[in-house]
Amino acid sequence: MLKRLLNWLPFLLVLIIVLLWSGWQQLSSHTLNKTVQFTDNLYELKAGTSVRSLCRSWQQAQHLTALDCQVLKLYLKQHPVMGQLQQGVYRVPQTLALNEALSLFQSGKVAQFSVTLIEGETLAQSWQRVAELPYLQQDVSDVNALAVLISWPEEWGKLAVTGRVEQELEGLFYPDTYFYTANSKASDIWRRAHVVLKTELERYWQQRQPTLPLQSPYELLIMASIIEKESGLQSERALVSSVFINRIHKNMRLQTDPTVIYGLTDYSGRITRANLRDPHAYNTYRHHGLPPGPISLVSRSALIAAAQPDVSDYYYFVSRGDGSHVFSQSLEQHNAAVRKYILGQNNDN
């Protein structure tokens, strides 16, 4: 009898091991498929966070039991890689299986955030948007602090000197969408935007028309900023550019309202005659040539229009009120367009 039992012993041991292993597999699978819930779609895994501490917090939230945590502890001894969590902010759904949550936190695929610098906005407006971004280290205390991030080639033209840093740095950052991860630095976004601006500006300066009366890439940037503010209709920007180029060739003042507005400190939303007489440096009704610097962030289409204006004999334009403009060759034609579209006096009949 004993001999017979001894003969069966290896089989019984194997059977016990198989049953125990099968039971363990079912138990661990059941635990790993337990659902954990998140109250927000972003979850921050701080440095030093372990699976054990996560398990405790999920146990306190009643998503897991003490047995689940013990099972998980044993499972990680078999699969230690799953316990190698990477800190960061992760984008999560409302619920995740435990194994899916741990796989995500082990993957390092942290959430991506974005900020868009908008063409036509001033630097001060863009800085305010970046200063309010979540999960970003605000290491740029104010607009003035951006000066240390600028690297401007001397041969590209002297930057504006106005006594106001936000004006002197205007236009030196490219409007685009920039992505970042949690705890990135704001200064990194600004550096990237400045590098892209220089790359784009150099490209279109090299592609400029040979007869363009602009002496440096900085002057091209200034012109592009005026075009940016004067027309949001891309199909007519090259024509707007031609008007300003024609006026420069004729030594006429540019007389563009956006430059007047930019230089005012108390603009009320409507340009007055007093505004047009204001002697500030950006008032192109009072001063010949370009203003001392750009007046906004500049898009690619505005740079192209500044570098490659249409050939025209227009010297004036006025808004129709729908985003498009009426272009005129003479002051008489322009005044008629102003009466029709600005003053509402239709003299066609």
Secondary structure, 3 states (H helix, E strand, C coil): CHHHHHHHHHHHHHHHHHHHHHHHHHHHHHHHCCEEECCCCEEEECCCCCHHHHHHHHHHCCCCCHHHHHHHHHHHHHCHHHHCCCCEEEECCCEEEHHHHHHHHHHCCCCCEEEECCCCCCHHHHHHHHHCCCCEECCCCCHHHHHHHCCCCHHHCCCCCCCCHHHHCCCCCCCCEEEECCCEEHHHHHHHHHHHHHHHHHHHHHCCCCCCCCCCHHHHHHHHHHHHHHCCCHHHHHHHHHHHHHHHHCCCCCCCHHHHHHHCCCCCCCCCHHHHHCCCCCCCCCCCCCCCCCCCCCCHHHHHHHHCCCCCCCCEEEECCCCCEEEECCHHHHHHHHHHHCCCCCCCC
